[in-house]
Amino acid sequence: MWQPVLMINGFVLAVLGVSMIVPVGFDFYNNPEQWSPFLTSMLITMFIGLSLFLSNRVKIESITLRQGYLITFLSWVLVAFFAASPFFISGAVTDWASAVFESVSGLSGAGSTVLTDVETQPRSILMWRSILNGFGGIGIVIFAVALLPFLGIGGMQMFQRENSDSGDKFMPKFIDIAKWIIIVYLGLVLLCAVLLHIFGMSRFDAINHALAAVSTAGFSTKNSSIAYFDSVAVEVVLSSFMILGALPMTFYIMLLRKHEVDAFRFGQVKYFLKTVLTLIIIISLWMSWKNDMHFLTALRQSSFNIISVITTTGFGSTEFLDWGVWTMVFFTLLSLHGGCIGSTTGAIKVMRWQVLSSYFHKVMISAIDANRVVPVRVGEQPVSDKVVTSVLMYILLFLLSTAVCALILNFMGYDFTLSVSAVVASITNTGPGVLKSIGSMGNYAFFSPAAKYVLSFAMLLGRLEIITILVVFTRSFWKR
């Protein structure tokens, strides 16, 4: 069972090692006489990756479900571990826990940071953080499988674990799905970077923020995040691409290939866009009236920050906590929402909320009229009882995992509000919390190493949709 798992994970590590050539180039360009810490990390990562790949190379006929879970889980853990090494070796952070936290935050798309002064970091470190955002957004497993046609792996099991749009088989071969996802993803990043550069960002900042926006990850090259640029045009571009990143990647593929979208995807997209638009209008009107603010100013501030949180990106254009005490609860609940299933966002995601809402409607109707048949629907599509059960179980595990992680932080000595806010921000992959200390202009540096490991675990739980990780720790998983 282990040879295919180790072989594929070895290849994934080799790919990660190759990607370090980009920050190596930045280091040698800026300091040609100084040895790059990324070169050390690259050599170590590629050596171990290629060793695992070559020593376990076999002809793979198929991948079992158990192997699919292991490949996905181990690839994220190993990549996070080796991707942390440049942060530690370069001295950007002083302890390994902080390096792992920064690495996991980048890969999971959380966007929270332990760097107290981002702007003093070398460009190689900043670009590496954004590259991790890019890997996390596209999914390191999908990325690797797209480059593994010579293995003859169908890959659908891994796709089902990595991409929750698991019922999607509209293309005959998984390799086609992976390639199209990469094409769409990189196309969005390139377009976003070009527009940001046109509207005033430097090429370096534009590339970094484009990767963070499309991957809905939120790493910025500035301490004050997007507030640094103070530009309506920049905020409009980033808002647009955060929304685009929150829609299913397969939504674009079907538009490009078939020029039509099935009812399931369209139902998700319509529900999500209506939710975002409704919230923006309500909060803008409220802020304009309550804070005696010009409506356009309220619209600008509310729209960017609502989109940033609901897409679990975590950019900040202003300190929304100054709007009133209600914002703490509002933005915490908003971070639980997430984008569409099959997108780069975290949190619970739209389809599950649609199922929950429809099921609640069914329960209410049945309480009044027990003989009436009320189907559970997502848009116009009926949903089976099996799907309803899985959604309810997922939400239960999501909330339970959040409670357990928050309780652990509380036992470590952190107050209740901070513990809950940090865990919710981590497990939803939103990143910044609803306290100023860990907000979009704050950081997580003050947490202890043990707390950083807990939060890193929470970020991975959220990114891999809870069950992928938890199932690996069950006794039944290891039974033959």
C-alpha positions as CSV (number, residue, x, y, z in Angstrom):
1,M,0.0,0.0,0.0
2,W,2.8,2.4,0.9
3,Q,4.9,2.4,-2.3
4,P,2.4,4.4,-4.5
5,V,1.8,6.8,-1.5
6,L,5.5,7.5,-1.0
7,M,6.2,7.6,-4.7
8,I,3.6,10.3,-5.4
9,N,4.5,12.3,-2.3
10,G,8.1,12.2,-3.3
11,F,7.2,13.7,-6.7
12,V,5.1,16.4,-4.9
13,L,8.2,17.3,-2.8
14,A,10.3,17.4,-5.9
15,V,7.9,19.8,-7.5
16,L,8.0,22.0,-4.3
17,G,11.8,22.0,-4.4
18,V,11.8,23.1,-8.1
19,S,9.4,26.0,-7.2
20,M,12.0,27.4,-4.8
21,I,14.1,28.4,-7.8
22,V,11.9,31.6,-8.0
23,P,12.9,33.0,-4.6
24,V,16.5,31.7,-5.1
25,G,16.5,34.0,-8.2
26,F,15.3,37.0,-6.1
27,D,18.0,36.3,-3.5
28,F,20.9,36.1,-6.1
29,Y,19.6,39.2,-7.9
30,N,19.5,41.3,-4.7
31,N,22.6,39.8,-3.0
32,P,24.7,38.0,-5.7
33,E,27.5,37.4,-3.2
34,Q,25.4,35.9,-0.5
35,W,24.3,32.3,-0.3
36,S,20.5,31.9,-0.6
37,P,18.7,30.1,2.3
38,F,16.2,29.0,-0.4
39,L,19.0,27.2,-2.2
40,T,19.7,25.1,0.9
41,S,16.0,24.4,1.3
42,M,15.6,23.5,-2.4
43,L,18.5,21.0,-2.4
44,I,17.2,19.3,0.8
45,T,13.6,19.2,-0.5
46,M,14.6,17.9,-3.9
47,F,17.0,15.3,-2.5
48,I,14.4,13.8,-0.2
49,G,11.6,14.1,-2.7
50,L,13.5,12.4,-5.5
51,S,14.8,9.7,-3.1
52,L,11.2,8.9,-2.1
53,F,10.1,8.9,-5.7
54,L,12.9,6.8,-7.2
55,S,13.1,4.3,-4.3
56,N,9.4,3.6,-4.4
57,R,8.8,3.9,-8.1
58,V,6.3,1.3,-9.3
59,K,3.8,0.9,-12.1
60,I,0.5,2.0,-10.6
61,E,-2.6,0.4,-12.0
62,S,-5.1,2.0,-9.6
63,I,-5.3,4.0,-6.4
64,T,-7.5,2.7,-3.5
65,L,-9.7,4.9,-1.4
66,R,-7.4,4.4,1.6
67,Q,-4.3,5.4,-0.5
68,G,-6.2,8.4,-1.8
69,Y,-6.7,9.7,1.7
70,L,-3.1,9.0,2.6
71,I,-1.7,10.7,-0.5
72,T,-3.7,13.8,0.1
73,F,-3.1,14.0,3.9
74,L,0.6,13.2,3.7
75,S,1.2,15.5,0.8
76,W,-0.2,18.5,2.6
77,V,1.7,17.7,5.8
78,L,5.0,17.0,4.1
79,V,4.8,20.1,1.8
80,A,3.9,22.3,4.8
81,F,6.9,20.9,6.7
82,F,9.5,21.4,3.9
83,A,8.0,24.7,2.8
84,A,8.6,26.0,6.3
85,S,12.4,25.5,6.1
86,P,13.2,28.7,4.2
87,F,11.4,30.8,6.8
88,F,13.5,29.2,9.6
89,I,16.8,29.0,7.7
90,S,16.6,32.6,6.5
91,G,15.9,33.9,10.0
92,A,12.5,35.4,9.1
93,V,11.2,33.6,12.2
94,T,13.2,32.4,15.2
95,D,11.4,29.1,16.0
96,W,10.2,26.1,14.0
97,A,6.6,26.4,15.2
98,S,6.4,29.9,13.7
99,A,7.9,28.6,10.4
100,V,5.4,25.8,10.2
101,F,2.5,28.3,11.1
102,E,3.6,30.6,8.2
103,S,3.9,27.7,5.8
104,V,0.6,26.1,6.7
105,S,-1.1,29.5,6.6
106,G,0.1,30.1,3.1
107,L,-0.8,26.7,1.8
108,S,-4.2,26.5,3.5
109,G,-5.1,29.9,2.2
110,A,-5.6,31.3,5.6
111,G,-3.3,34.3,5.2
112,S,-2.6,34.8,8.9
113,T,1.0,35.6,9.7
114,V,3.6,35.6,12.5
115,L,5.7,38.2,10.8
116,T,5.5,41.4,12.8
117,D,6.9,43.6,10.1
118,V,6.2,42.2,6.6
119,E,7.7,45.2,4.8
120,T,11.2,44.6,6.1
121,Q,11.3,41.0,4.8
122,P,13.4,40.3,1.7
123,R,11.5,39.9,-1.5
124,S,12.3,36.2,-1.7
125,I,10.4,35.6,1.5
126,L,7.4,37.6,0.4
127,M,7.3,35.9,-3.0
128,W,7.6,32.5,-1.3
129,R,4.6,33.3,0.8
130,S,2.6,34.2,-2.3
131,I,3.8,31.0,-4.1
132,L,2.5,29.0,-1.2
133,N,-0.8,30.9,-1.6
134,G,-0.8,29.8,-5.2
135,F,-0.1,26.2,-4.4
136,G,-2.7,26.1,-1.7
137,G,-5.3,27.7,-4.0
138,I,-4.9,25.3,-6.8
139,G,-4.4,22.3,-4.6
140,I,-0.9,20.7,-4.5
141,V,-2.4,17.3,-5.2
142,I,-4.2,18.5,-8.3
143,F,-1.0,20.3,-9.4
144,A,1.1,17.2,-8.9
145,V,-1.4,14.8,-10.7
146,A,-1.5,17.2,-13.6
147,L,2.2,16.6,-14.1
148,L,2.0,12.8,-13.6
149,P,0.5,11.5,-16.9
150,F,3.3,9.0,-17.2
151,L,2.2,7.2,-14.1
152,G,-1.1,6.3,-15.7
153,I,-3.1,7.3,-12.6
154,G,-6.8,8.1,-13.0
155,G,-6.6,10.2,-9.9
156,M,-10.3,10.5,-9.3
157,Q,-9.9,9.3,-5.7
158,M,-7.4,12.0,-4.9
159,F,-9.6,14.6,-6.7
160,Q,-12.5,13.6,-4.5
161,R,-10.4,14.0,-1.4
162,E,-8.8,17.3,-2.5
163,N,-11.7,18.9,-4.3
164,S,-15.1,18.7,-2.7
165,D,-16.8,19.0,-6.0
166,S,-16.4,15.3,-6.0
167,G,-19.4,14.3,-8.0
168,D,-18.0,16.1,-11.0
169,K,-17.0,13.8,-13.8
170,F,-18.0,15.8,-16.8
171,M,-14.6,15.1,-18.4
172,P,-13.6,11.5,-19.2
173,K,-10.2,11.8,-17.7
174,F,-9.0,13.4,-14.5
175,I,-5.9,14.8,-16.2
176,D,-8.1,16.9,-18.4
177,I,-9.9,18.4,-15.3
178,A,-6.6,19.1,-13.6
179,K,-5.1,20.8,-16.7
180,W,-8.2,22.9,-17.3
181,I,-8.2,24.0,-13.6
182,I,-4.6,25.1,-13.9
183,I,-5.2,27.0,-17.1
184,V,-8.2,28.8,-15.6
185,Y,-6.5,29.5,-12.4
186,L,-3.3,30.9,-13.9
187,G,-5.4,32.9,-16.4
188,L,-7.2,34.6,-13.5
189,V,-4.0,35.3,-11.7
190,L,-2.3,36.8,-14.8
191,L,-5.3,39.0,-15.6
192,C,-5.6,40.2,-12.0
193,A,-1.8,41.0,-11.9
194,V,-2.0,43.0,-15.1
195,L,-5.0,45.1,-13.9
196,L,-3.4,45.8,-10.5
197,H,-0.2,47.0,-12.2
198,I,-2.3,49.2,-14.6
199,F,-4.0,50.8,-11.5
200,G,-0.8,51.7,-9.7
201,M,0.8,48.6,-8.0
202,S,4.4,47.7,-8.8
203,R,4.9,44.5,-10.7
204,F,6.1,42.8,-7.6
205,D,3.1,43.8,-5.5
206,A,0.7,43.1,-8.3
207,I,1.9,39.5,-8.7
208,N,1.9,38.9,-5.0
209,H,-1.6,40.3,-4.5
210,A,-3.0,38.6,-7.6
211,L,-1.9,35.2,-6.2
212,A,-3.4,36.0,-2.8
213,A,-6.7,37.3,-4.3
214,V,-7.5,34.4,-6.7
215,S,-6.4,31.8,-4.2
216,T,-8.6,33.7,-1.6
217,A,-5.6,33.5,0.7
218,G,-4.8,37.1,1.7
219,F,-1.1,37.4,2.2
220,S,0.0,41.0,1.5
221,T,3.4,42.6,1.1
222,K,2.3,45.5,3.3
223,N,1.8,45.6,7.1
224,S,-1.5,47.5,6.7
225,S,-2.7,45.1,3.9
226,I,-4.8,46.8,1.2
227,A,-5.3,50.0,3.3
228,Y,-1.7,50.8,2.3
229,F,-2.6,51.5,-1.3
230,D,-5.7,53.6,-0.5
231,S,-7.0,53.1,-4.0
232,V,-10.6,52.5,-5.1
233,A,-9.5,51.0,-8.3
234,V,-7.2,48.5,-6.6
235,E,-10.0,47.5,-4.2
236,V,-12.5,47.0,-7.1
237,V,-10.0,44.8,-8.9
238,L,-9.2,42.7,-5.8
239,S,-12.9,42.5,-4.8
240,S,-13.7,41.2,-8.3
241,F,-11.1,38.5,-8.3
242,M,-11.8,37.4,-4.8
243,I,-15.4,36.8,-6.0
244,L,-14.1,35.0,-9.1
245,G,-11.9,32.8,-6.9
246,A,-14.9,32.0,-4.7
247,L,-16.8,30.5,-7.7
248,P,-16.2,26.9,-8.8
249,M,-13.3,26.4,-11.1
250,T,-15.4,23.9,-13.0
251,F,-17.9,26.7,-13.6
252,Y,-15.4,28.5,-15.8
253,I,-14.4,25.2,-17.5
254,M,-18.0,24.5,-18.5
255,L,-18.5,28.0,-19.8
256,L,-15.3,27.7,-21.9
257,R,-15.9,24.2,-23.2
258,K,-19.7,23.9,-23.4
259,H,-20.9,27.5,-23.2
260,E,-23.5,26.3,-20.6
261,V,-23.7,25.6,-16.9
262,D,-25.7,22.9,-15.2
263,A,-28.4,23.8,-12.7
264,F,-26.4,22.6,-9.7
265,R,-23.4,25.0,-10.4
266,F,-25.7,27.8,-11.4
267,G,-27.7,27.4,-8.2
268,Q,-24.6,27.7,-6.1
269,V,-23.3,30.7,-8.0
270,K,-26.6,32.6,-8.0
271,Y,-27.1,31.9,-4.2
272,F,-23.6,33.1,-3.4
273,L,-23.8,36.3,-5.5
274,K,-27.2,37.2,-4.2
275,T,-26.0,36.7,-0.6
276,V,-22.9,38.9,-1.1
277,L,-25.0,41.7,-2.8
278,T,-27.7,41.6,-0.2
279,L,-25.2,41.9,2.7
280,I,-23.3,44.7,1.0
281,I,-26.5,46.8,0.5
282,I,-27.8,46.2,4.0
283,I,-24.5,47.0,5.8
284,S,-23.8,50.0,3.5
285,L,-27.2,51.5,4.3
286,W,-26.7,50.8,8.0
287,M,-23.2,52.4,8.2
288,S,-24.4,55.4,6.2
289,W,-27.3,56.0,8.6
290,K,-25.8,55.0,11.9
291,N,-22.3,56.5,11.4
292,D,-23.4,59.5,9.4
293,M,-21.2,58.4,6.6
294,H,-21.5,59.2,2.9
295,F,-23.2,56.3,1.2
296,L,-20.4,55.8,-1.4
297,T,-17.8,55.7,1.4
298,A,-19.9,53.2,3.3
299,L,-20.4,51.1,0.1
300,R,-16.6,51.1,-0.6
301,Q,-15.6,50.0,2.9
302,S,-18.4,47.5,3.5
303,S,-18.2,45.9,0.0
304,F,-14.5,45.2,0.1
305,N,-14.4,43.9,3.7
306,I,-17.5,41.8,3.4
307,I,-16.2,40.2,0.2
308,S,-12.8,39.7,1.8
309,V,-14.3,37.8,4.8
310,I,-17.1,35.9,3.1
311,T,-14.6,34.5,0.5
312,T,-12.2,33.7,3.4
313,T,-9.4,35.9,1.9
314,G,-8.6,38.1,4.8
315,F,-7.5,41.3,3.1
316,G,-8.2,44.5,5.0
317,S,-8.9,48.0,3.6
318,T,-9.9,49.5,6.9
319,E,-10.3,48.5,10.5
320,F,-13.9,47.2,10.4
321,L,-13.9,46.6,14.2
322,D,-14.2,50.4,14.6
323,W,-17.6,50.3,12.9
324,G,-19.3,49.1,16.1
325,V,-19.5,46.2,18.6
326,W,-21.8,44.3,16.3
327,T,-19.0,43.7,13.8
328,M,-17.3,41.1,16.0
329,V,-20.3,38.7,15.8
330,F,-21.3,39.7,12.3
331,F,-17.9,39.0,10.7
332,T,-17.4,35.8,12.8
333,L,-20.6,34.4,11.3
334,L,-19.7,35.7,7.9
335,S,-16.4,33.9,7.9
336,L,-18.3,30.6,8.4
337,H,-20.1,31.1,5.1
338,G,-17.4,30.6,2.5
339,G,-17.7,30.5,-1.3
340,C,-18.9,27.8,-3.6
341,I,-17.9,24.2,-3.4
342,G,-15.1,23.6,-5.9
343,S,-13.6,27.0,-5.4
344,T,-10.4,28.1,-3.6
345,T,-12.3,29.3,-0.5
346,G,-12.5,27.7,3.0
347,A,-15.2,27.6,5.6
348,I,-18.5,25.6,5.3
349,K,-19.3,26.8,1.8
350,V,-22.5,27.7,-0.1
351,M,-24.0,24.3,-1.1
352,R,-24.0,23.0,2.5
353,W,-25.8,26.1,3.7
354,Q,-28.3,25.6,0.9
355,V,-28.9,22.0,1.9
356,L,-29.2,23.0,5.6
357,S,-31.7,25.7,4.7
358,S,-33.8,23.4,2.5
359,Y,-33.7,20.7,5.2
360,F,-34.8,23.2,7.9
361,H,-37.7,24.2,5.6
362,K,-38.6,20.5,5.2
363,V,-38.6,19.9,8.9
364,M,-40.8,23.0,9.6
365,I,-43.3,21.9,6.9
366,S,-43.3,18.3,8.2
367,A,-44.0,19.5,11.7
368,I,-47.2,21.1,10.5
369,D,-48.2,18.5,7.9
370,A,-46.6,15.1,8.6
371,N,-48.0,13.5,5.4
372,R,-46.7,16.1,3.0
373,V,-43.6,15.1,0.9
374,V,-41.1,18.0,0.8
375,P,-37.9,17.3,-1.1
376,V,-34.6,18.9,-0.1
377,R,-33.2,20.9,-3.0
378,V,-30.2,22.9,-4.0
379,G,-31.5,25.4,-6.4
380,E,-33.9,23.3,-8.6
381,Q,-32.0,20.1,-8.1
382,P,-33.3,17.5,-5.5
383,V,-30.8,16.2,-3.0
384,S,-30.7,12.6,-1.7
385,D,-30.9,11.7,1.9
386,K,-27.3,10.5,1.8
387,V,-26.1,14.0,0.8
388,V,-28.2,15.6,3.5
389,T,-26.7,13.3,6.1
390,S,-23.2,13.9,4.9
391,V,-23.7,17.7,5.1
392,L,-25.2,17.6,8.6
393,M,-22.3,15.4,9.7
394,Y,-19.7,17.7,8.1
395,I,-21.2,20.8,9.8
396,L,-21.3,19.0,13.1
397,L,-17.7,17.9,12.9
398,F,-16.7,21.4,11.8
399,L,-18.3,23.0,14.8
400,L,-17.0,20.3,17.1
401,S,-13.5,20.6,15.8
402,T,-13.7,24.4,16.3
403,A,-14.9,24.0,19.9
404,V,-12.2,21.4,20.8
405,C,-9.4,23.5,19.3
406,A,-10.7,26.7,21.0
407,L,-10.9,24.8,24.3
408,I,-7.3,23.7,24.0
409,L,-6.2,27.3,23.5
410,N,-8.3,28.3,26.5
411,F,-6.6,25.7,28.6
412,M,-3.2,27.1,27.5
413,G,-4.1,30.4,29.1
414,Y,-5.6,32.5,26.3
415,D,-8.9,34.2,27.0
416,F,-12.2,32.8,25.6
417,T,-12.8,35.5,22.9
418,L,-9.2,35.3,21.6
419,S,-9.3,31.5,21.6
420,V,-12.6,31.3,19.6
421,S,-11.6,34.1,17.2
422,A,-8.2,32.6,16.4
423,V,-9.6,29.1,15.9
424,V,-12.5,30.3,13.8
425,A,-10.2,32.4,11.6
426,S,-7.9,29.4,11.2
427,I,-10.4,26.5,10.6
428,T,-12.3,28.7,8.1
429,N,-9.0,29.7,6.5
430,T,-10.0,33.3,6.8
431,G,-6.8,34.2,8.6
432,P,-7.3,37.5,10.4
433,G,-9.6,37.3,13.4
434,V,-12.2,39.7,14.8
435,L,-9.8,41.1,17.4
436,K,-7.4,43.9,16.5
437,S,-4.4,41.9,17.8
438,I,-5.0,39.2,15.2
439,G,-7.0,41.3,12.7
440,S,-6.0,42.1,9.1
441,M,-3.4,44.5,10.4
442,G,-2.3,42.4,13.4
443,N,-0.4,39.1,13.6
444,Y,-0.2,35.8,15.5
445,A,3.5,36.2,16.7
446,F,2.5,36.4,20.4
447,F,1.1,32.9,20.5
448,S,3.2,30.2,22.1
449,P,4.8,27.5,19.9
450,A,2.2,24.9,21.2
451,A,-0.7,27.3,20.3
452,K,0.8,27.8,16.8
453,Y,0.8,24.1,16.2
454,V,-2.8,23.8,17.3
455,L,-3.8,26.7,15.0
456,S,-1.8,25.1,12.2
457,F,-3.7,21.9,12.7
458,A,-6.9,23.8,12.6
459,M,-5.9,25.4,9.3
460,L,-5.2,22.0,7.7
461,L,-8.5,20.7,9.1
462,G,-10.4,23.5,7.4
463,R,-8.4,23.2,4.1
464,L,-8.9,19.5,3.8
465,E,-12.5,19.6,4.9
466,I,-12.2,18.0,8.3
467,I,-13.0,14.4,7.4
468,T,-9.9,13.8,5.2
469,I,-7.7,14.4,8.2
470,L,-9.9,12.9,10.9
471,V,-10.5,9.6,9.1
472,V,-6.7,8.9,9.0
473,F,-6.7,8.9,12.8
474,T,-9.5,6.4,13.1
475,R,-8.8,2.8,14.0
476,S,-11.0,1.4,11.2
477,F,-8.9,3.2,8.6
478,W,-5.9,1.1,9.5
479,K,-7.8,-2.2,9.6
480,R,-7.2,-4.5,6.7
